[in-house]
Amino acid sequence: MKTLLRRSVAVLTEKLNDIICVIEPLSIRENYYLRSYDDAIDIVEELNLPNLKIMLDTYHLQRLHGDESGNNDIICDYIRKLV
């Protein structure tokens, strides 16, 4: 999955200047690849791509981890605000 993500980000960056790619944890189901914001942070750190960030969805953050306000501080360096 990380190889696919790295390639996808590279292709999008090559074709569209200044694009930011985001990943978002959505579910804790066993068959779901990205099940926590901790996993997302690990992926962003490991791939170390300047245009790969985490999409912060407060609903999913609360569902996956609880204590939304406490977790916001942990992931603030990794998120991208979408407008």
C-alpha positions in Angstrom: 0.0 0.0 0.0 2.8 2.4 0.8 4.4 1.8 -2.6 1.1 2.6 -4.3 0.7 5.7 -2.2 4.2 6.9 -3.0 3.7 6.3 -6.8 0.3 8.0 -6.7 1.6 11.1 -5.0 4.5 11.3 -7.5 2.2 11.0 -10.5 -0.2 13.6 -9.2 2.6 16.0 -8.3 4.2 15.6 -11.8 0.9 16.3 -13.5 -0.5 19.0 -11.2 1.9 21.5 -9.7 1.5 22.3 -6.0 -1.1 19.6 -5.3 -1.4 18.3 -1.8 -2.5 14.6 -1.4 -4.3 13.6 1.7 -5.1 10.3 3.5 -7.8 9.9 6.1 -8.5 7.1 8.6 -12.2 6.3 8.4 -12.9 3.0 10.2 -11.6 0.5 12.7 -12.9 -2.5 10.7 -10.3 -5.3 10.4 -10.3 -5.2 6.6 -9.8 -1.5 6.4 -6.1 -0.5 5.8 -5.9 2.9 7.5 -7.6 2.4 10.9 -6.1 5.2 13.0 -4.6 8.6 12.9 -1.5 7.0 14.5 -1.1 4.8 11.5 -1.6 7.8 9.2 1.1 9.7 11.0 3.5 6.7 10.7 2.8 6.5 7.0 3.4 10.3 6.4 6.6 10.2 8.5 7.9 7.1 6.8 7.2 8.2 3.2 8.5 11.7 4.0 6.8 13.4 1.0 6.3 17.1 1.4 2.9 17.0 -0.4 1.4 14.1 1.6 -0.7 15.1 4.6 -3.6 13.8 6.7 -7.1 15.1 6.2 -8.5 16.0 9.6 -12.2 15.0 9.9 -13.3 15.7 13.5 -16.1 13.2 13.2 -13.8 10.3 12.3 -11.2 11.5 14.8 -13.7 11.4 17.6 -15.1 8.0 16.5 -11.7 6.4 16.2 -9.9 7.9 19.2 -12.3 9.9 21.4 -10.9 13.0 23.1 -10.9 15.1 19.9 -9.3 18.1 21.4 -6.4 16.2 22.9 -5.7 14.4 19.7 -5.8 17.6 17.6 -2.5 18.7 19.2 -0.8 15.4 18.3 -1.6 15.5 14.6 -1.5 19.3 13.9 1.9 19.0 12.1 0.6 16.4 9.8 -2.8 17.7 8.6 -3.8 19.8 5.7 -6.8 22.2 5.8 -9.0 21.8 2.8 -11.0 24.7 1.6 
